[in-house]
């Protein structure tokens, strides 16, 4: 096997979906929700066989783009989107072990390209969210700095950088390349004339995408603007025909349509102001934006809002690996007529929290069987369902690994919990097996998807389970019901000393979700203890009149449900009783 370059060893590729996600509103990628102008569609329909079968000529588009951006035709390169523009500049000027410096957070692709080139990244933190501070950036620049990257308006924070700050940096560091990414500048109310800097400074590179304002994301078109010597050097790196004829025709069409850009700017401002107002009215913290997106701090409700929107087909951008953004979502500004859909998606509802095993899933041939087989592996004899159930009913053994150890200890077999867990998991869940994943595949669904769908009009759903997260998500996804759950609290999310019957899991759900009334459904004594300790109404899952039902009621369960497959009927009866009481 051929080894990759050393610089690539610790780099993860940028993930893109293979297929489109079904959605009502796609607000995760800052694409233009108004679509490309009709002139683009006309131009594409008129593509000739010759244009398709021959390499493109760029002269007409370069002339129009040069006029648009107020540069000469030898001061511009067409690129396959702004991504290629950034890659070309970085690969032209950044040597191995030299630095690219930028404020963080910012657009991730130039950082990835710099790492691929063997360069180093120096991220500078904001003093104030999100205020560009030229002096702070200047303090961090040293003899090893080769490229400064500034996105304005910055993605994902939305602020514009003053032109005098740009000039201050350009003047102070004439030997350092400054990449100015102005992809979102059309949406700014009073955009600085950044393009005029090309004539004054030979170390500036302006990058502009046609994806956002001109709605050509699917055709991939961008530009590099710089003085002609820089452009000549960049041409040594770029592929000769990286921009295809369809993109060329579309680019000419949008530059000919002088009214479209004005229309998009006006519509985005109206929608952005209304959207900002709505977020503020709901008690959240949106940051002022000069772009076609808003970064909003949802605090402890971030994940709940994200999944609640997702369950309604509204996609937003969540930042998983950024501590400074871990309570934020970046949301493309929807059209005015779609703003109501967004806010209706997370209106308050009643909340149902489910334990999973024995409530949502029948685990008699999965978890229970794994207990039996693990027990037999170490004890060389069988154990009965009755003995397992009796142990469960005494409480304090919600974790099946610990339950198995308890049973083995009781039978005089001394095995470490670590050994038991390893054997149990090999039997129960092997996610790397391309065929069966283990006994987990024996599970049956108790509450059918159509019941979740019916109840979802009135209720939101969370899971509070002793399962590891991977197992919980595997089974929920396998039965196509993961999409109904706004939050999952698994054993991985709670410290060991705060597992059930400790109420921490339920308390977290109550702290981090928005709801009117909340109910918990569980089938063990530990479930009921956790609910009572967190002052959460709880319904025990057990056969009426059984010993388990009696135990759960005595522990504090508000009522018993025999069969959760009929939970919709159970809840309707409960609501009718509450209404008449």
C-alpha positions in Angstrom: 0.0 0.0 0.0 1.3 3.5 -0.9 1.7 5.7 2.1 0.1 9.2 2.2 2.2 12.3 2.7 3.1 12.8 6.3 1.2 16.1 6.4 -2.0 14.2 5.8 -1.7 11.7 8.6 -3.7 13.6 11.2 -6.2 15.2 8.8 -9.8 14.1 8.5 -11.5 14.7 5.1 -14.3 17.2 4.9 -17.5 15.2 5.2 -20.3 15.7 2.6 -23.6 13.8 2.4 -23.8 11.3 -0.5 -27.5 11.9 -0.9 -29.7 14.8 -0.1 -31.5 14.7 3.2 -35.3 15.1 2.9 -36.1 18.4 4.3 -38.7 21.2 4.4 -36.1 24.0 4.9 -32.4 23.6 4.2 -30.7 26.2 6.4 -27.4 24.5 7.1 -25.2 25.5 4.2 -25.9 29.2 3.5 -27.3 28.4 0.0 -29.5 31.0 -1.6 -33.1 30.0 -0.8 -34.5 32.1 -3.7 -32.8 30.1 -6.4 -30.8 31.2 -9.4 -32.3 33.9 -11.7 -34.4 32.6 -14.7 -31.7 33.9 -17.0 -29.3 31.2 -15.7 -31.9 28.5 -16.5 -32.3 29.9 -20.0 -28.6 30.0 -20.6 -28.2 26.4 -19.5 -31.0 25.2 -21.7 -29.1 26.8 -24.7 -25.8 25.0 -24.1 -24.7 23.7 -27.4 -23.2 20.3 -28.3 -20.0 22.2 -29.1 -19.9 23.8 -25.6 -20.4 20.4 -24.0 -17.8 18.5 -26.1 -15.0 21.1 -26.2 -12.9 22.8 -23.6 -14.2 26.1 -22.3 -13.1 29.6 -23.3 -13.1 32.1 -20.4 -12.7 35.4 -22.1 -16.3 36.7 -22.0 -16.8 35.8 -18.3 -13.4 37.2 -17.3 -14.2 40.5 -19.0 -17.6 40.8 -17.3 -16.2 39.7 -13.9 -13.3 42.1 -14.2 -15.8 44.9 -14.9 -18.0 43.8 -12.0 -15.1 43.7 -9.5 -13.2 46.7 -10.9 -10.0 45.0 -11.8 -8.1 44.3 -15.1 -8.6 41.1 -16.9 -5.1 39.9 -16.0 -5.9 40.4 -12.3 -8.5 37.6 -12.1 -8.7 33.8 -12.2 -11.9 31.9 -12.5 -12.0 29.0 -10.1 -14.1 25.9 -9.3 -15.9 27.6 -6.4 -14.2 29.7 -3.6 -12.8 26.4 -2.2 -10.5 26.0 -5.2 -9.5 29.6 -5.0 -8.4 29.2 -1.4 -6.6 25.9 -2.3 -4.7 27.5 -5.2 -3.5 30.5 -3.2 -2.3 28.4 -0.3 -0.6 25.9 -2.5 1.1 28.7 -4.5 2.5 30.6 -1.5 2.6 28.5 1.7 5.8 26.5 2.3 6.0 23.5 4.6 6.1 24.6 8.3 5.1 28.2 7.5 2.0 29.6 9.3 -1.5 30.6 8.2 -3.0 32.8 10.9 -6.7 33.7 11.3 -9.3 34.6 13.9 -11.1 31.5 15.2 -13.8 30.4 14.5 -13.8 30.9 10.8 -14.4 28.9 7.6 -12.6 25.6 7.9 -11.4 24.9 4.3 -8.4 27.2 4.2 -7.2 25.6 7.5 -7.6 22.2 5.9 -5.7 23.2 2.8 -2.9 24.8 4.8 -2.5 21.6 6.8 -2.5 19.5 3.6 0.4 21.7 2.3 2.4 20.9 5.5 1.7 24.3 7.0 0.8 25.2 10.5 -2.4 26.9 11.7 -2.3 29.7 14.3 -5.8 30.5 15.5 -6.4 33.8 17.3 -9.2 34.1 19.8 -11.6 37.1 19.8 -11.3 39.5 22.8 -15.0 40.2 22.3 -17.7 38.2 20.5 -17.5 38.8 17.5 -15.4 42.0 17.1 -12.4 41.9 14.7 -9.4 43.3 16.5 -6.5 44.1 14.1 -4.1 44.8 16.9 -4.6 41.4 18.5 -4.0 39.7 15.1 -0.9 41.8 14.5 0.5 40.8 17.9 0.4 37.1 16.8 2.1 37.6 13.4 5.8 36.6 13.3 8.6 35.8 10.9 7.1 32.4 10.2 3.7 33.8 9.2 3.2 33.5 5.4 -0.6 33.8 5.0 -3.3 35.8 6.9 -6.8 34.6 6.3 -9.8 37.0 6.9 -13.4 36.1 6.0 -15.6 39.2 5.9 -18.4 38.9 6.7 -16.9 36.0 8.7 -18.4 32.5 8.5 -19.8 31.6 11.0 -19.9 34.7 13.1 -21.3 37.2 10.6 -19.2 40.4 11.3 -17.6 42.6 8.7 -14.0 43.8 9.0 -13.4 47.6 8.5 -11.3 48.4 5.5 -8.9 50.5 7.6 -8.1 47.4 9.7 -7.3 45.5 6.5 -5.0 48.3 5.3 -3.2 48.5 8.6 -2.3 44.8 8.3 -1.4 45.0 4.6 0.9 48.0 5.2 2.6 46.4 8.3 3.3 43.0 6.6 4.0 43.6 2.9 5.8 40.2 2.6 2.8 38.3 4.0 -0.1 37.2 1.7 -3.5 38.4 3.0 -6.5 36.3 1.7 -9.7 38.3 2.0 -12.7 36.0 1.6 -15.6 38.2 0.6 -18.0 35.4 -0.3 -20.9 37.0 1.8 -20.2 40.7 1.1 -23.3 41.2 -1.1 -25.5 40.8 2.0 -23.7 43.5 4.0 -25.7 46.8 4.3 -22.8 49.1 3.7 -20.0 46.9 2.3 -16.5 48.4 2.2 -14.9 48.8 -1.2 -12.4 46.0 -0.7 -11.9 45.6 -4.4 -10.1 49.0 -4.6 -7.3 47.5 -2.4 -6.0 45.4 -5.4 -4.6 48.6 -7.0 -2.9 49.7 -3.8 -1.3 46.5 -2.4 0.6 43.7 -4.0 0.0 41.3 -1.1 -3.8 41.0 -1.1 -5.8 38.2 -2.6 -9.5 38.6 -2.7 -11.6 35.5 -3.0 -15.3 35.6 -4.0 -17.8 32.8 -4.5 -20.8 32.8 -6.8 -22.5 30.2 -4.6 -24.4 32.4 -2.1 -25.6 35.7 -3.6 -25.7 34.4 -7.3 -27.1 31.0 -6.3 -24.7 28.9 -8.3 -23.6 26.5 -5.5 -24.4 23.5 -7.7 -22.3 24.7 -10.6 -19.2 25.7 -8.6 -17.8 29.1 -9.6 -15.5 31.6 -7.9 -12.7 34.0 -8.5 -9.3 35.1 -7.3 -8.6 38.8 -7.6 -5.0 40.1 -7.1 -2.2 41.9 -9.0 -1.1 40.4 -12.2 2.2 38.9 -10.9 0.3 37.1 -8.2 -2.3 35.8 -10.7 0.5 34.6 -13.0 2.0 32.6 -10.1 -1.4 31.1 -9.1 -1.8 29.9 -12.7 1.1 27.6 -12.2 -1.0 25.7 -9.6 -4.5 25.8 -10.9 -5.8 23.2 -13.4 -6.2 24.8 -16.9 -9.9 24.0 -17.3 -11.2 23.6 -13.8 -14.3 25.7 -14.5 -16.8 24.0 -16.9 -18.8 25.5 -19.6 -22.1 25.2 -17.7 -20.6 27.3 -14.9 -19.2 29.8 -17.5 -22.7 30.3 -19.1 -24.4 30.6 -15.7 -21.7 33.2 -14.6 -22.2 35.3 -17.7 -26.0 35.2 -17.2 -25.9 36.3 -13.5 -23.5 39.1 -14.3 -25.8 40.3 -17.1 -28.8 40.4 -14.7 -28.0 43.6 -12.8 -31.3 43.5 -10.8 -31.0 40.0 -9.3 -28.2 40.9 -6.9 -30.1 44.0 -5.7 -33.2 41.9 -5.2 -31.4 39.2 -3.2 -29.7 41.8 -1.0 -33.1 43.5 -0.2 -35.0 40.3 0.5 -32.2 38.9 2.7 -32.1 42.1 4.8 -35.9 42.1 5.3 -35.9 38.4 6.2 -32.7 38.7 8.4 -34.3 41.5 10.5 -37.5 39.6 11.0 -35.7 36.4 11.8 -33.4 38.2 14.3 -36.4 39.7 16.0 -38.1 36.3 16.2 -35.1 34.7 17.8 -34.9 37.5 20.4 -38.6 37.3 21.2 -38.1 33.6 21.9 -35.4 34.4 24.5 -32.4 33.3 22.5 -29.2 35.2 21.7 -28.6 35.8 18.0 -25.5 37.7 17.0 -25.7 40.7 14.6 -24.9 39.5 11.1 -23.9 41.1 7.8 -24.3 37.8 6.0 -27.2 35.6 4.8 -27.0 33.6 8.0 -27.3 34.2 11.7 -25.2 32.6 14.4 -27.5 32.1 17.4 -26.6 31.0 21.0 -29.3 28.7 22.3 -27.5 28.0 25.5 -28.4 24.7 27.2 -31.2 24.1 24.7 -28.9 23.9 21.6 -29.1 20.2 21.0 -32.8 20.1 21.8 -33.5 22.8 19.3 -31.3 21.2 16.7 -33.1 17.8 16.9 -36.5 19.4 17.2 -35.9 21.3 14.0 -34.4 18.3 12.3 -37.5 16.2 13.2 -39.6 18.7 11.3 -37.3 18.6 8.3 -35.4 21.9 9.1 -31.7 21.5 8.7 -29.3 23.8 10.6 -25.5 23.8 11.2 -24.3 22.5 14.5 -20.6 22.8 15.5 -19.5 19.6 17.2 -15.8 20.2 17.7 -15.7 23.9 18.7 -15.9 24.7 22.4 -16.6 28.4 21.8 -19.6 27.4 19.5 -20.9 24.5 21.5 -24.2 26.2 22.4 -24.7 27.8 19.0 -26.4 27.0 15.7 -25.6 28.7 12.4 -28.9 29.2 10.5 -29.2 30.4 6.9 -31.7 33.2 6.9 -35.0 31.7 5.5 -37.3 33.6 3.2 -39.8 35.8 5.0 -42.7 33.4 4.2 -40.7 30.5 5.7 -39.9 32.1 9.1 -43.1 31.0 10.6 -42.3 27.3 9.7 -39.0 27.7 11.6 -40.5 29.0 14.8 -43.6 26.7 14.7 -41.1 23.7 14.6 -40.0 24.2 18.2 -43.2 25.4 19.9 -43.8 24.0 23.4 -45.3 20.6 23.7 -45.8 18.0 26.4 -42.7 15.8 26.7 -42.6 12.0 27.0 -39.4 10.4 28.2 -38.9 6.7 27.6 -36.7 4.2 29.1 -35.9 2.0 26.1 -35.6 -1.6 27.2 -38.9 -3.2 27.9 -40.7 0.0 27.0 -39.8 0.8 23.4 -38.0 -2.4 22.6 -38.8 -6.0 23.5 -35.4 -7.2 24.8 -36.4 -10.7 26.0 -34.2 -12.2 23.2 -31.5 -9.6 23.3 -30.4 -8.2 26.6 -32.0 -10.9 28.6 -30.5 -13.6 26.4 -27.1 -11.9 26.7 -27.3 -12.0 30.5 -28.1 -15.8 30.2 -25.3 -16.5 27.8 -22.7 -14.4 29.7 -23.7 -16.1 32.9 -23.4 -19.6 31.3 -20.0 -18.6 29.8 -18.5 -18.1 33.3 -20.7 -20.4 35.3 -21.2 -23.3 32.9 -24.9 -23.6 33.8 -28.2 -21.9 32.9 -30.0 -19.3 34.9 -33.8 -18.8 34.8 -35.8 -15.9 33.6 -37.4 -15.8 37.0 -34.1 -15.4 38.9 -33.1 -12.6 36.5 -36.4 -10.8 37.0 -36.3 -11.2 40.8 -32.9 -9.6 40.9 -34.1 -6.8 38.7 -37.1 -6.1 40.8 -35.1 -5.5 43.9 -33.6 -2.3 42.4 -30.1 -1.0 42.1 -29.2 -3.3 39.2 -30.3 -1.3 36.2 -27.1 -2.0 34.3 -27.1 -5.5 32.8 -23.3 -5.8 33.2 -23.7 -5.2 36.9 -26.7 -7.4 37.1 -24.8 -10.3 35.5 -22.0 -9.8 38.0 -24.5 -9.8 40.9 -25.9 -13.1 39.6 -22.5 -14.7 39.2 -21.4 -13.5 42.6 -24.6 -15.0 44.1 -23.6 -18.4 42.5 -20.1 -18.2 43.9 -18.4 -17.3 40.6 -15.8 -14.5 41.1 -15.3 -12.6 37.8 -14.3 -9.0 37.3 -16.9 -6.5 35.9 -14.4 -5.8 33.1 -14.3 -9.4 32.0 -18.1 -9.7 32.2 -18.6 -6.5 30.2 -16.2 -7.6 27.5 -17.9 -11.0 27.1 -21.4 -9.5 27.3 -20.6 -7.0 24.6 -19.1 -9.6 22.2 -22.4 -11.5 22.5 -24.7 -8.5 22.4 -23.4 -5.9 20.1 -20.5 -6.0 17.6 -20.9 -2.9 15.4 -18.0 -3.9 13.1 -19.7 -7.2 12.0 -21.0 -6.5 8.4 -23.9 -9.0 8.9 -25.6 -9.5 12.2 -24.4 -7.1 15.0 -25.2 -9.7 17.7 -28.2 -10.4 19.9 -29.2 -6.7 19.6 -30.6 -7.7 16.2 -33.1 -10.0 18.0 -34.9 -7.1 19.4 -38.5 -6.3 18.4 -40.2 -2.9 18.4 -43.0 -2.5 20.9 -44.2 1.0 20.0 -44.6 1.1 16.2 -43.4 4.1 14.1 -47.0 5.0 13.2 -47.7 5.5 16.9 -44.7 7.8 17.3 -45.9 9.7 14.2 -49.4 10.1 15.6 -48.2 11.2 19.0 -45.6 13.6 17.6 -48.3 16.2 16.8 -48.8 16.7 20.5 -45.7 15.4 22.2 -41.9 15.6 22.0 -39.9 12.5 22.8 -36.6 11.9 24.8 -34.9 8.8 25.9 -33.3 8.2 29.3 -31.6 4.8 29.1 -28.9 2.7 30.7 -27.7 1.7 27.3 -24.5 3.0 25.8 -25.3 5.7 23.2 -24.1 3.6 20.3 -26.6 0.8 21.1 -29.4 3.2 21.8 -28.9 5.0 18.5 -28.4 1.7 16.5 -31.7 0.3 17.6 -33.7 3.5 17.2 -32.3 4.0 13.8 -32.8 0.4 12.7 -36.5 0.7 13.4 -36.6 4.2 11.8 -37.7 6.0 15.0 -34.5 7.9 15.9 -35.9 10.9 14.0 -38.6 11.3 16.6 -36.3 11.7 19.6 -35.2 15.2 20.4 -32.7 14.2 23.1 -31.1 11.0 24.3 -29.5 10.6 27.7 -27.5 7.4 27.7 -25.2 5.8 30.2 -22.3 7.5 28.3 -23.7 10.9 29.2 -23.9 10.4 32.9 -21.1 9.9 35.5 -21.0 6.4 36.9 -22.1 7.5 40.3 -25.1 9.2 38.8 -26.6 6.4 36.8 -30.2 5.2 37.6 -31.7 5.3 40.2 -30.0 8.7 40.5 -32.2 11.4 39.0 -29.4 13.2 37.1 -30.5 12.0 33.7 -34.1 13.1 34.1 -32.9 16.4 35.7 -30.7 17.1 32.6 -33.6 16.5 30.3 -35.8 18.9 32.3 -33.0 21.5 32.3 -32.1 21.2 28.6 -35.5 20.9 26.9 -38.5 23.1 26.5 -41.9 21.6 27.4 -45.2 22.1 29.1 -45.8 18.8 31.0 -43.4 15.9 31.2 -44.0 12.2 31.8 -41.6 9.2 32.1 -42.3 5.6 31.1 -40.1 3.0 32.7 -40.3 -0.7 33.6 -37.9 -1.0 36.6 -37.7 0.0 40.2 -34.7 2.2 39.4 -36.7 4.0 36.7 -39.4 4.9 39.3 -36.9 5.9 41.9 -35.2 8.2 39.4 -38.5 9.8 38.4 -39.7 10.3 42.0 -36.3 11.8 43.0 -36.6 14.3 40.1 -40.3 15.1 40.7 -41.3 13.7 37.3 -44.6 11.9 36.9 -43.9 8.3 36.0 -45.9 5.5 34.5 -44.7 1.9 35.3 -44.6 -0.6 32.5 -45.8 -4.0 33.8 -48.7 -6.4 33.6 -51.6 -5.1 35.8 -51.8 -7.1 39.0 -48.3 -8.5 38.6 -45.7 -8.4 41.4 -43.7 -5.9 39.4 -46.8 -3.6 39.0 -47.3 -3.7 42.8 -43.6 -2.9 43.4 -43.6 0.0 41.0 -46.8 1.5 42.4 -45.5 1.2 46.0 -42.2 2.9 44.9 -44.2 5.9 43.6 -45.4 5.2 40.0 -48.5 7.3 39.2 -50.1 4.5 37.2 -49.3 1.3 35.4 -49.5 0.6 31.6 -49.8 -3.0 30.6 -48.8 -2.6 27.0 -46.8 0.4 25.6 -47.8 -0.6 22.0 -51.1 1.1 23.0 -49.5 4.1 24.6 -51.6 6.4 22.4 -54.8 5.0 23.9 -53.4 5.2 27.4 -52.5 8.9 27.0 -55.9 9.7 25.6 -57.5 8.2 28.6 -55.2 10.1 30.9 -55.9 13.4 29.2 -59.6 12.8 29.4 -59.4 12.1 33.1 -57.3 15.2 33.7 -59.8 17.3 31.7 -62.7 16.0 33.7 -61.0 16.3 37.1 
